[in-house]
Amino acid sequence: MEATGWASHIAEWSPSERCLLSAAWRPSTLRTYRLPWTRWVQWTQVRSINHTRPKPAEVAQFLTHTTLKLSPASIALHKSMVSTWTDPSISSTLSSDPVILKTLKGIQALRPRQEGRRIRDVHQLRLWISWNPPSLSSFFEISRHGATLLLLASGRRVHDLTLLLVTEDRLQRIPPDRVFLAFDSKTDSNSRSQSGWRLSPNTSEPLWNIVHWIDVLLEQRKQRCGSHQLSALFISTRGSVKPASRAMIAN
């Protein structure tokens, strides 16, 4: 927080008080904002603009300079970052300023409409899996098969797989089922949370028996982790042992 617009407001705070304030943002949000903030600071330095207390028109101008390489969603992220990490006393002003909002709308209007993502034919996917069953000697193929079965069974996103944990308080074996409990989505709150996963076996079709393949994945995962203490269900299949990202699972 030292180099942001919050610095002057918390200059007299103790380290523990600053740590408490930092906890208001999810670590993933802080990581996501880091590169856009660097771009913003560099852009303002070249133009002798106060990066902690910018004028709305200056923020809008900055957004126009990001259009060459970034998608509209990424540009909107830059706008959110500026309004969040500049002086908090002007945050609401920047968030709702008409010049900034119209600039964002103009950027979106000038971008050609992209073809929507094609939905995969589940029948073709099932045929491919039937012809190419996972090898029990390949941790990659076992992980891929487990992820595919979870997505087919739940209809959720690849990102949701990164939230599944195998700690005792998150994964329970309630024969014959396997239950993943708390979901920990960033949209969860005390009053609303996404449901967990209760997986039931399909003994008549071994290739599609999700409980069996989760158990196989857990056993192979244990061997891969070795002495590494990781809580994520899905981990990297090669290189250093670490929790698998959304991109790793998708690939």
KAQUI-V81461 format. One line per field, one symbol per residue. ss: DSSP state (@ for helix, = for strand, . for the rest). A space follows every 10 residues. Layout:
# KAQUI-V81461
ss=???
This chain:
# KAQUI-V81461
ss=......@@@. ....@@@@@@ @@....@@@@ @@@@@@@@@@ @@@@@@.... .....@@@@@ @@@@...... .@@@@@@@@@ @@@@@..@@@ @@@@@@.@@@ @@@@@@@@@@ .......... .@@@@@@@@@ @.......@@ @@@@@@@@@@ @@@@...@@@ @...=..... ====..==== .......... ......===. .....@@@.@ @@@@@@@@@@ @@@@@..... .=..=..... ..=..@@@@@ .
